[in-house]
Amino acid sequence: MPERLPSILLSLFAAFFAAIASFVISAAYAEHREAEIDAAAKSLAENATSSIMHLAAARAELRHTQALLGDLVNNAALGRPFDRHELDEARDALSRSLDAYLDMPVYPGELRQWQTVAQELAKLHLDADRALSLVASGHPDQANKLVDGALRADFNSTSEAVMASIDLNARQALRLATEIAASRVRSRRIALVLNTASVMFALLACAAAAVQIRRHVRLLWRQGVLLERRADELEQFAGRVAHDVLSPLGSVALALDLALRRCGEGDPARNALERARLSILRVKRMTDGLLEFARAGARPEPGARAEVHPVIDDLMVELAPVAVELGAELRVEPFAPCAVAASPGVLTSILANLIRNALKYLGDAAVCRVVIRVLDAREAVRIEVEDTGPGVAPALEHLVFEPHVRAQGARVPGLGLGLATVKRLTEAHGGRVGLRTVVGKGSLFWFELPRASAEPAHAFNIGSSTNA
């Protein structure tokens, strides 16, 4: 399973990336098609439709101008007075409609078609001006002939040219409308395909993730079962060690003590017996450390309670002579009675490890002192063990509570399990540990355990503390 992890992560990443890419492409395509549709709709509304409207108005003004010019010439031929003001207004309206049309953007081929309109319109204006000149010069009959002949043809050809421009814009409008409809259909289809693909990729990624999560949970469960089994095996092994090793060592230690009592001060065998006794004690300490460390991961007993005062008093009876032998001062600062949510054996183990560790590493300090403080907080009881030793090197400050970690060049025997045992026991009971140290001035190790509930304390059994 672990070796497959990179390929699993790669497949999940690829699936999620494909889903995201599909969503992004779908959104980008939809935006692109929408921009095209907007451009086509704008061209349809603002160019093709407007051009058709202006050209239609120009064509109507063209017919109106033709009718007004014919009436003006007929009136002149009949000797009636004529006024060209209305005719001039019609021609101006025609020019305004065509100018408005020319302000519109042009479609392909529209400029060439306008050239035809312009040519016919120029010819029309020229013949109209000739007819008006003939009327003004007193030749209305000639002007009437010009209107019925050349000018009629000019109006028809100009009207047809304008109509051709209208048809061109109408075709463009139809094309734009068709493109808009087709674009909307294509956009919906492609967006549906991309969205479906993105949803499928997302579902595949989720399914793959779910499968891998289930496998990982199953693997973790199996590892947990395996760890529990190994922990049970380790505890059974520790029990066998305690029985198979410590029992014979006790007999050997008793025999060595008897032999030492029979040897006089000057007996040559006394030194060898003393070294053997110390070796037995060292093996016993090592075995006790392994046994205690193996059992440190056990769960705390529900309702456990330990009064701090009796535990510390019992430890002082045991460790005060050790401090005297080392030439150190072991002192407990006064504190109010309090209890922690742990068994007396667990509290004894934690405190004994910290105090022994502090005494063991005092070294050659000018002032050898170990001070124990008990601080009663609201939710927890904090116990500090401060020494005047050489302190902990900065490189080890964050590692001292790990198993088998010891200061480089340490001259005192040990396995590096004492502080690790303190951490495991404390955290197993819902507490925490810490360290403040200054190289050359000493260290302060502390731990906190939850305060015990206000219930009557169980009788403290000194003998039970060594078996917890």
Secondary structure as GFF3:
##gff-version 3
##sequence-region A 1 468
A	DSSP	three_ten_helix	2	4	.	.	.	ID=ss1
A	DSSP	alpha_helix	5	43	.	.	.	ID=ss2
A	DSSP	pi_helix	44	48	.	.	.	ID=ss3
A	DSSP	alpha_helix	49	77	.	.	.	ID=ss4
A	DSSP	alpha_helix	85	102	.	.	.	ID=ss5
A	DSSP	alpha_helix	110	136	.	.	.	ID=ss6
A	DSSP	alpha_helix	140	146	.	.	.	ID=ss7
A	DSSP	pi_helix	147	151	.	.	.	ID=ss8
A	DSSP	alpha_helix	152	241	.	.	.	ID=ss9
A	DSSP	pi_helix	242	246	.	.	.	ID=ss10
A	DSSP	alpha_helix	247	262	.	.	.	ID=ss11
A	DSSP	alpha_helix	269	295	.	.	.	ID=ss12
A	DSSP	beta_strand	306	307	.	.	.	ID=ss13
A	DSSP	alpha_helix	308	326	.	.	.	ID=ss14
A	DSSP	beta_strand	329	332	.	.	.	ID=ss15
A	DSSP	beta_strand	339	340	.	.	.	ID=ss16
A	DSSP	alpha_helix	344	360	.	.	.	ID=ss17
A	DSSP	beta_strand	369	376	.	.	.	ID=ss18
A	DSSP	beta_strand	380	387	.	.	.	ID=ss19
A	DSSP	three_ten_helix	394	396	.	.	.	ID=ss20
A	DSSP	alpha_helix	418	428	.	.	.	ID=ss21
A	DSSP	beta_strand	432	438	.	.	.	ID=ss22
A	DSSP	beta_strand	442	450	.	.	.	ID=ss23
A	DSSP	alpha_helix	462	465	.	.	.	ID=ss24
###
